Amino acid sequence: MSFDQPIEDEAQPVVKRGYSIGVNRIHAPRLDPALYVVATPIGHLADITIRALETLSGAEMIACEDTRVTRVLLDRYQIRTPLHAYHDHNAEQARPKILAALAEGKAVALVSDAGTPLVSDPGFKLVTAAVEAGYRVIPIPGASALLAALVGAGLPTDAFLFAGFLSSRDEARRQRIEELAPLAATTIFYESPHRLGDTLRDLAAIMGGSRQAVVARELTKTFEELVRGTLADLAARYAEQKPKGEIVIVVAPAPEEETTDDDVDRLLIAALQHAAPGKAAAEVARLTGRDRKALYERVLALKSPSADETKRSR
C-alpha cells in the first residue's frame, strides 16, 4: 500500500492525524509543545512502540537524518507528518529552524535512521540547544542496537560501558582500547564492516586473546547473527572475511585480578597523551580504583628524565 493511498472502509473513516496497524486506523491526539526524542526500529519495522506511533503521528514535524529512510517507516504505518532533514551536514542550518518551531509552541519529534536518537548521531546538539533554551525534552524509549546486542550476547550485564565507534586511526584506536582494557565491565562498540578485522585484532592484542566477546551483525534483520568466541578466535575469523551490515562488538569484562604496577604505568602513559598529569591520574584512579594522589606522584616520576632512562633500560 502506497503512502498516498490511505486506508478507507465504511466502518473506519480515515483520520489524517493518526496511524494504521493492519486495517485499523487509529486517531492520534495533538501533542503538547516539546521536543520528543523517539526511538525507532533498528531493522524489523514491527519493533516500534504504540507510544512512538502516537508521537510520530501526533507531532507537527519530524526531524530525521535521512528522509528516505524515515519515509519507509512512516509509509508502513500510514503516518503523514512532514519530514525535515537534520543530520551532520546540515545541522547548523537546520537547528535554528527546529528551535523556532518549538518557540511557536509546536511538537517536534526527533528520530535517527534506526534505534534511539543521540546514540552515535548528531541529535545530542539539538537536545542540548533545546534544553538550554528552556523547552521540554521528552524521551520516547524503544529499540537500541547496543542493548539488543548486550542482552543477546550472554555476557555480564550488571555493569557495562558503551564506547561508541573507535577511531579509524590505528594509534588512536589502540590508545583508547588500552584505556578501556582494565574495566570490570562489559564493553560495547559499534563498528563498520570494513574495519571489523583491524579492530578485533587490536582488541585481542591489548585486552587479551582469551577474553570472551560477541560480534552481533544485522540485529533484528533477515540475516541477523551473533558470533561468539574469544577475541583471538573472532580476530582470526574476520581477518579475511568481510561481513556486511551494521555491527556491534560486545567484550567481556577484564578478568578479576589485581592491576600490576606495569599495567598502571601503561595506563598513565596512555592517559598523558591526551590529558594533563592531574587529569591523567584522576582518569587512571577511576579505571583501577587506586589512590589518585599516589598516581599523581607516579605520573610526575614517569615524566622525569630518570624515569625515561629506567624505561629504556628494561
N, C-alpha and C positions, 0 to 999 in steps of 0.2 A: 504493500500500500504506500502510495507516494505522500509526501508532505503536504501537497496541495489538494489532497482528497480526504477531507475529514470523514470520520465515521458517521453515518446517518441511518437511523431507523425511526419508525413512528413512535415507539415507546421511549426512546432515548434521544431527546433532541440534542443537537450539537451545542456545546458550551465552549466559547472561544478561550476563556481563561481556565484552562484545565489540562488534563492529561488522559490518555487512554490506556487501559490494560485489557488486552483482548478486544471484545466487542463493547466493553463498558467505558463510557465517557464520564469522567469524574471532575466535578467542579473544584476549582482551587480558589480559596478566598484571597482577597488582596492582602499583601503583607505590610507590616509596619515598616517605616523607613529604617534601613540598616544595610550594612554590607554583610551578606550571607556567604560564608565560606563553605562550599558544598562539595562533598566527596562524591565522585562518580566511579563507575566500574573500571577495573584495570584491564578488562578483557571481555568477560562474559557480560553482555548488556543486561541480563536479568539481575546482576548483583548491584541493585540500586534500592535505596530505601523509599518507602512511601513518603516520608517527610522530605526527602530530596526531590521527588517528583512534584510535590506540592509547592516546594520553594522555587524550583526552576520554572514552573508554570505560573506561579503567583507573582514572581518578580517582574519589574518593568524593563529590565535589561539584564543580559548575561555577559560578563566579561570572561573571555576564554582565550587559550593560547592559539588554537587553530580552529577557525570557524567550520572548516570542512569536517574535522574530527568530531566536534561537539554536535554538528548538524546530524550526524548519523544517530547519535543517542536521542536527540530531540525528535527525529523522524520516527524512531521506534515507538515512542510514547505520545506522538502527535501533539507536541508542545510547540507553541508558536511565538514564544518570547523572542524579541530581537536580540541578535548576537553582535558583540563588539569585540574586536581583536585586542588582546592585551598580552604581549609577550616581550622577550628580551630586547627585540629590535625596535619596538615602538613604545616601550613603557613610559619613557619620559614625556612623550606627546600624549599618550592615552590616559595617563594617570590623572592629570588635571580635569579631563572631561568626566571621568568617573566620579571624582570628588565633587564636581559641580552638580552631577545628578543626585548625589547624596545630599548636597546642600539644598536642593529643590524638594527634598522630602521623598525621594524615590527609593524603592527597594531594589538593590543591585545584588545579583548572585555572581560569585566568583568561582570558576571551575578551572581545573587543569585538563590536559588532554586525557589523563587517566589517573584515578586514585585521588588521594587527598591533597588539595592545594597547599602550597608553601613548602612541601617536601621536595627539595631539589627543583624548584621552579621559581619564577620571578614574583609570585604573588605576595611574598612577605613584605616587599616595599610598599605595595598598595595597602596592605593591612596596617603597617606601621604608620603610613600617612593618614589613614582613616582614624586610627586611634588618637594620633596627635591632634587631629582636627576636631576631636570630640564626638565622632559618630559611633553608633553602636556597631559592634562586630559580633556576629552570631555564628558559631560553628555548627554545621550540619554533618555529623560524622558518618563514616561509611567505609568503603573499601580502601585498603592501603597495601601496596606490594610488600613493604618491609614487614608488616605484621603477618601477612599471609605466608611469607617465606619463613618467618620465625616460628609460627605455630605448626608449620608442616615439616620443619627441619628435624625435630626430635632432639634438639639441644637445649641446655638450661635456659629457662625464661624468667627466672627470678630477678635477674639484673641483665640489661642489655643496652648497647650503645649503637645508635645509627650514625655511621661515619660518612654517609653520602658517597659521592664519586671521589675516588683517589685521583691524584694528579696524573696527567698523561706524560709528565716528565719523570724520567727514571729516578733521578736523585731526590726530587721532592716526594715522590711516591714512597720510596724506601724510608725516607726520614719519617714520614707520617706513620708508616707501619711500625717502625721502631718505637714511636711514642705510644702506640696502641697495644703493642705486644704483651706488656705485663698486666693488662687489665683483667681482673677477675670477673669478667662479664662477657656474655656472648656479643660479638661484634658483627654488624650488618653493613654491607657495602652494596651500592649499585655499581654496575659496570657495563660497558659496551662490549658487544661480541668480539670486535677485533682486538681489544686489549685484554681479554679474559686470560689468555695464556700467560702473558707477561705479569699480570697481577698475581695470579696463582703461584707463579714461580717465585716472586718476591715474598709473598705471604709464607710459603713453605720455607724459604731460606731464612727469614727473620723470625717468624713465630714458631718455627719448628715443624718439620715434615710430618711428625706423628700426630699433630693436633687434628681433631676431627672437624669436618666442615661439610657444607652442602652448597651445591650450585643449583639454584632454582631458576628455571627458564620458562618463559611464556605462561606465567601463572594465570589460571582460570581460562586459558585459551585451548584451542583444539590440541596443540602439540605440547601441552604442559608436561614438564618433567622435573623431578627433584633427584639429583645425582649426589649420593652420599659417599664419603670416604675420608681418608686422611688428606691433608694438604698436599703431601708428596704424590699420592695417587691421582688426585684431581689435577695437579700441575702436569703430570705425565700425560694424562688423558687429553687435556686441552692444549698441549704444547703444539700439536699439529692440527687437531680438529678445530674448525672454526664454526661454532654454532651460530644460529640466527635468533633474533628476537630479543626481548627485554630480559635482563639477567640480574639476579640478586645473589650475593655471596653471603653465607652465614657461617661464622667461625666460632668454635667453642672457646670458652674462657681459658685463660692461662692456667696451667697446672698449679695446684695448691702447694707451692714450695717457696721457701724464703728467697727473696731477691738478693743476689750476691752483690758485693761491692763493685765488681766489674760491670754487672748489669746496671747499677745505679750510675756509674761513671759514664757508661754508654748513653744512657737516657739524658744525663746532664749535658753531655757534649752535643747531642742532637737538639736539645732544647735551646742551647746557647746560639744555635744557628739562626734562630728567629726571635729570641727574647733576651732581655737584659738579665744579668745574673740573679737579681731578686725574683723576677718573674719565672725564670728557669727553675730556680729552687722550689718555688711555690707549685709549679706545674708537676715536677717530679715527686714532690711530697704528696700531692693529690693522687698520683698514679701508684705510688708504692706504700703510702702510709708512714713513711719515715719523717723524722723531725725536720721541719723547714729550716730552722736556724743551723742545724748541723749540715744540712745540704747546702745552705748558702756558703758556709765556711769551706765546704768541699769544692764548690764552684770556684771560689777565689783561688784555691790551691791548684785547681785544674788549669786556670788561666795564667798561672805564674810560669816563668821560663823553666824553673826547676821541674815543674810537673811535665812540661813538654819533653824535657830530656829523659825523665823517668819513663814516659810512654814509649819513646823511641828505643830505649834500651831493653824493653821487654821482648 
